[in-house]
Amino acid sequence: MLRISKLTDYATVILAYLANAPGRMHAAAEVAEHTRLALPTVSKLLKELQRAGLVASTRGSRGGYQLTRPPAAISAASILDALEGPVAITECSGKDSHCGIEHVCRVGRAWQRVNAAIRRALNDLTLAQLAGLESGVVRVPDFGVEVRGQKPLPRVDRSPWLPSHPSSNHWSARSIAMAS
């Protein structure tokens, strides 16, 4: 099954919280309190996000963390790349393929197309959309029609794991679990 890790999921929740006030510094303790994630987890993820260049930190009494770019300029792909590395659903889908049968494989090209479609969808989805800051519909490719010949699924204005109100500062792992 294709699934991001729990820590990547939590990092997205943290980034969505920071996106609600992108020009302001946020202490790790504040982020932990408002997201209802454990402080050690928040601290660890903020450090990883800083190393990836998605957040910047400032020390001192007025310090904290903030996004390095506007939420609309941060893609879901860049978030996943920072925490899990590039999406590669099969060995031959990654940049450095080490598959011993790639030269005779008949299915590799099809999996590479699927991987490219997933990558495009992740590149098209922004942190602003994930955080519910942009009005409008998040476009999701309709793989159901292409793969199974079924009717398209209805479009969703908001992701089910976001808080019920876009200005809510209470993010929780429980709200993420509802989407699973």
QUILIN-V873212 format. One record per residue. D_CENTER is the distance of its C-alpha to the mean C-alpha in whole Angstrom. Layout:
d_center: {D_CENTER | D_CENTER}
This chain:
d_center: {17 | 14 | 11 | 9 | 10 | 11 | 11 | 7 | 7 | 9 | 8 | 5 | 8 | 10 | 9 | 9 | 13 | 14 | 13 | 16 | 18 | 17 | 20 | 21 | 21 | 20 | 21 | 19 | 22 | 21 | 17 | 18 | 21 | 19 | 16 | 18 | 17 | 19 | 20 | 20 | 17 | 16 | 18 | 17 | 13 | 14 | 16 | 14 | 12 | 15 | 16 | 13 | 15 | 12 | 14 | 18 | 20 | 24 | 26 | 29 | 30 | 28 | 25 | 22 | 18 | 17 | 14 | 16 | 15 | 15 | 12 | 13 | 13 | 9 | 8 | 4 | 7 | 8 | 5 | 6 | 9 | 10 | 9 | 10 | 12 | 12 | 12 | 15 | 17 | 20 | 22 | 23 | 20 | 19 | 20 | 23 | 24 | 27 | 28 | 32 | 32 | 30 | 33 | 35 | 32 | 32 | 28 | 26 | 26 | 25 | 22 | 21 | 21 | 19 | 16 | 17 | 16 | 13 | 12 | 13 | 11 | 8 | 10 | 11 | 9 | 8 | 7 | 11 | 10 | 8 | 10 | 13 | 15 | 16 | 18 | 18 | 17 | 14 | 15 | 14 | 17 | 19 | 20 | 22 | 25 | 25 | 25 | 27 | 29 | 28 | 27 | 24 | 22 | 22 | 19 | 17 | 17 | 15 | 12 | 14 | 12 | 12 | 16 | 19 | 19 | 17 | 19 | 19 | 18 | 18 | 15 | 15 | 14 | 17 | 15 | 12 | 15 | 16 | 14 | 15}
